[in-house]
Amino acid sequence: MSMKIIVDAFGGDHAPLEILKGAMQAVDTYDVDIILTGKEAEIRRCAEENRLQLRRTRIVDAPQVITMEDDAKSVLRSKKDSSLGVAFQLLKAGEGDALVSAGNTGAVTVGATLITGRIKGVKRPAIASVMPSANKPFLMMDCGANAECKPEFLCQFGLLGSLSMQHVLHALANNGTEPTKGTPTVRAAYDLMTAAPYNFVGNIEGLQIPFGDADVVVADGFTGNLILKTYEGVAKVLMNEMKGLFKKNAFTLLSALGVSGGLKNMKT
């Protein structure tokens, strides 16, 4: 039996076109059924103009859109009939197995917590981001949902991350590898995670993260978001520097042709 994925058709900077393209790729790749939420007339017009066949797709009309500038709680009040608000209501009613949105992160977090609800026993939601490393992708969490965390929250993030990655290797982001390093919260989390039902390998420093020393890296939302944004910024700086280097003269342009395939793979 295939999964039903609820997709916020108006979440993201290039909605609804890019959202529709992604949804149809998911149908072809993962054998899923799609429920699109949003302005039905606009969704159908966009699909027709771009010659997209909405296969295995049902559309649920939602008249409003939550923008990136909207307050996170708008999904509960002023814009509960938005594409995102309706999507969460459908998920809560059991209409779908999962929800996907590229929209307002705060609204997604609020909707997941207060409309759909947390899994019993989970004290706080966490934003998880799959990030690249020198060896393999890893999961970073929390990336912004909880600026301040209690030790038990971090411990639970470790369990959720381990289950998400279907691995047992785990690490806690800190300013030193020794158990005695870090804030009282981090030290208390270290003790809890040592006794947790997953393979906790201890603290790692920020410089170890890009080398893929862990499958899951846990931090409070402030630290995790800082790591994520620093990653993005450094990547952009490096790519811009490389572009400038290759455009320096005719010889460097020829060199760029020779490594263009590798650069594209690195960028993606």
Secondary structure by P-SEA (a helix, b strand, c coil): cbbbbbbccccccccaaaaaaaaaaaaaccbbbbbbbcaaaaaaaaaaaaccccccbbbbbbccccccccccccccccccccaaaaaaaaaaacccccccccccaaaaaaaacccccccccccbbbbbbbcccccbbbbbccccccccccaaaaaaaaaaaaaaaccccccccccccccccccaaaaaaaaaaaaccccccccccccccccccccbbbbcaaaaaaaaaaaaaaaaaaaaaaaaaaaccaaaaaaaaaaaaaaaaaac
